[in-house]
Amino acid sequence: MTAIARAVVDRLAFYQEMGVDTLRAGAAHGDMLRTPTDAVGHFSKPQGRAEETPPADGGPADGSPAHSSPADGNMLRTPTDAVAHFSKPQGRAEETPPADGSPADSNMLRTPTDAVAHFSKPQGRAEGIPPADGGAFRIAAPTSLSTMREEMGDCQRCKLCSGRTNIVFGSGAPDAALMFVGEGPGEDEDRQGLPFVGKAGQLLTRMIVAMGLSRERVYIANIVKCRPPNNRNPQPDEIAACQPFLYRQIQAIRPKIICALGTFSAQTLLQTKQPISALRGRFHDGAIVAPGLPGMQVMPTFHPAYLLRSPGEKKKVWEDLQQIMQALGPSPPPEKP
């Protein structure tokens, strides 16, 4: 079976699994795939996106992050820009100072600037767990993902380190236009050191393929990098310890869209207590997640693990994914084997 035929079969199988009428399924844009014939035609024809649908901001036409978009003077184009951006007074501390000097809202770190201030000042770490190097935890300017992983080392920054097998840092394209952020690793992920490889991960993979993408062309990470015991929910101190690394991943990847999978991912990224059912179905401004990346959007949706328990919600997730597809634009055809 050719790569094109396999992509068609996988996508139609996903439509059936999600309970979507294949005659009405497909991308929510002009290249809607209504039948297998349409799908073959979509993936077979020369796309020529740059000539057909040039982006409004003059950025890349292939759905990749607009790293060099001229639309905003605050764009962090280089590590030097990033250092200057995060070093200059941001104004947030003066605008909404927490009463006790700590980040507002149950120690939630709203921006990388908060993370710098919070982890740089002497704290004595309430949990009694010092950073891995014994010194103050500092967030660095955006750097490569591989360097970031080296800096994380054998992380001991929160109590999750005591029960983990592997740190699950993340995987995928370092310049992905679409980034998925889940809640935390499960048993399979902890064993393999890779995100979303269990049953929920297999469903996520089918979702990605149905969008005309692949795991190699997106980036997948979690709010916390180590498995919580017995797959319990991440706790605030654990989220706070991992959050600076997640912010740095986002700054390094510079995605156009983040798909927040599940309650803890959406609430952490958007700094809200609203339930996922109220957050999903629409884009949210990503400025609170990554200042300096204008135009980035966050789409919350249900976690794949929840869909395995509640298959009736799959249609809603597909609606959310279609909005992402619309915003990203048509995908290039799959590579030939």
KAKAZI-V593875 format. One line per field, one symbol per residue. psi: psi as a letter, one per 30 degrees, with the letter a starting at -180 (. if undefined). burial: I if it has 9 or more other ideal C-beta (glycine too) atoms within 8 Angstrom, else O. A space follows every 50 residues. Layout:
BEGIN
psi=???
burial=???
END
This chain:
BEGIN
psi=kleeeeeeeeeeeeeeefgkjffflakhafhkjfleeeeeeefekkehee feiklfggakggglkiegkgfkfgkjfleeeeeeefelkefeefeikleg flklihgkjfleeeeeeefelkfgjffgjllegfakkkkllkaleeeeee eebikgflffffglekkjellakfhkfkkkjaellaeeeeefgkkifaee eeeeeeeeeffgalffflkkalekflkkkgglkkleeeeeefeeeeeeee eeehlekkjjjleeeeeeefhlgkleffelflkkkgefeikfikfklkjk lkkeeeeefifffeeeeeeeeeeeeeeflkklllkk.
burial=OOIIIIIIIIIIIIIIOIOIOIOOIIIOIOOIIIOOOIIIOIIOOOOOIO OOOOIOIOIIIOIIIIIOIOIOOOIIOOOOIIIOIIOOOIOIOOOOOOOO OOIOOOIIIIIIIIIIIIIOOOOOOOOOOOIIOOOOIOIOOIIOIOOIOO OIOOIOIIOIIOOIOOIIIIOIIIIIIIIIIIIIIIOIIIOOIOIIIIOI IIIIIIIIIIIIIOIOIIIIIIIIIIIIOOOOOIOOIIIIIIIIIIIIII IIIIIIIIIIIIIIIIIIIIIOOOOIOOIIOOIIOIIIIIIIIIIIIIII IIIIIIIIOOOOIIIIIIIIIIIIIIIIIIIOIOOOO
END
